[in-house]
Amino acid sequence: MTRDIAILGGGLAGLSLALQLREKHPALAIVVLERRVGAAPEAAFKVGESTVEIGAAYFANTLGLKAHLDAEQIVKFGFRFFFSEGRSDLDGCDELGASKALPTGAWQIDRGRFENFLGSIARERGIELFEGASVKNVDLADDEAPHLVYFVRDGEAQTLSARWVVDAAGRAGLLKRKLGLAEANAHNANAVWWRHSARLTPDDWTNDAAWRSRCIPPERWRSTNHYIGNGYWVWLIPLASGSHSVGIVCDAQTHPLATMKTFDLAMQWMHAHQPGIAEQLEPLRDTLQDFAYLRDFSYGCKQVFSPQRWALTGEAGLFLDPYYSPGSDFIAISNTYIATLIEKDLAGEHWQPYAAIYEQLYFSFYESTLAMYQDQYHLFGDADIMPLKVIWDYTYYWGVLAALFFAGRIANLSTMSRLRSELAEAKALNFAMQKLLGDWGRANSPRDPALPPRFLDQARIPWFAELNRALQDTHDDASFRTTLRGNLQRLRDLARELREVAKGSCAGLDTSALDALLPPTTTPHEPMLDRAWHGTFS
């Protein structure tokens, strides 16, 4: 059999790419080869349940799936962080989050429900979905000849020829293994996770009505809730099927995987570090649906896009860290690059050089995002520095990467070229700030537990909420460049402020990397964060 596009893997990355290609090219012959037979179970055992702005926009707008997301998934109440190490009194912990939903939002996704929906509409739109297809080998052509995919389905060996082959087979990494593309990174972290067929509602874990009512509506359960301590974080993510996802993600040295690699061990660990959550989970033991762990879950890849008409997307390529839920973001970006390459090929353009350029951009975004996690886990329990880091990380994400995607410029090389120096400066600022935050965290003293708990409300930072809202603005190319340059100036101003707070807090911090990027200025600016955000440093 012969097709235009063969996609290996019918999960989130593969099906969304097929739908993206179908939207622009109704006549394209697309086949998706999926090992599973039949519908995925709801509360399917997959990571990637929490979306953030880029991934959410991709599913809702690029693929046109907003109606499904609103009706069949859970509207997310942003990220929320509790500095709750060793605590049972959630209302007595510092809390970081928004009191009300910010304008540009996202969804919590039940992966089984969503992938079943993607499969059904793929079939409706004329995409072939071969279930029970086990790919055995791929012969990649070096010239204009088609690639050959060998697979077994219903006990029958079959051969498929295709002009393009895209590996979306997740961690199986079919092409990655065949071509020796696997690449480790230095982010040494592990994860365990499981699901309960029960809803966890943190707002009900206290009798403090004032604490509950400071969020409008008082529905913290819809957030991606992070319970954080030195070297780790715990997630709680609700699923529309009624289940709740629970995970522990940790620095491999500080919290060895051996201490949590079974459910009973994980519960022992939880009692020691997050007793408040453990108390809520103990009565739910009989609702446990699954349990698994991943060692060294983060990795890179030597190549993801090829001028020989193959590509990798999703976890088949690279994977970062689930802390800020970037998985669907990087699916959105890689799929957009792949779809653009295929479109140029179909149009008869000289598209091959674009493969290397898009890959360079993709790896650059990966490196910038990885810097937010790598060597940063020691900060997670610091209730003074970590809120500042979160504000910085969001500002960089919304101001640069999300801005490019929302404006439709992520694959626009003309825009990228005109903003080359600004993007390079933003990346350098982020690397320098992450280094300063890491050094600061190692030198900082823990926050005095006798201090009253704070609610650090992101919705009460006007420029921060506006940065989130502005993602929805439409732009011509000139106005977008103006917007991104304004975002870069905001990063400079925030970097100056955080640098001064850090220097005032810990004498002897090395700020030279930031100093080189932030020349002295005589232009004053209003403080970006009030005294509450500077914690004990004010």
Disulfide bonds with the S-S distance in Angstrom:
none
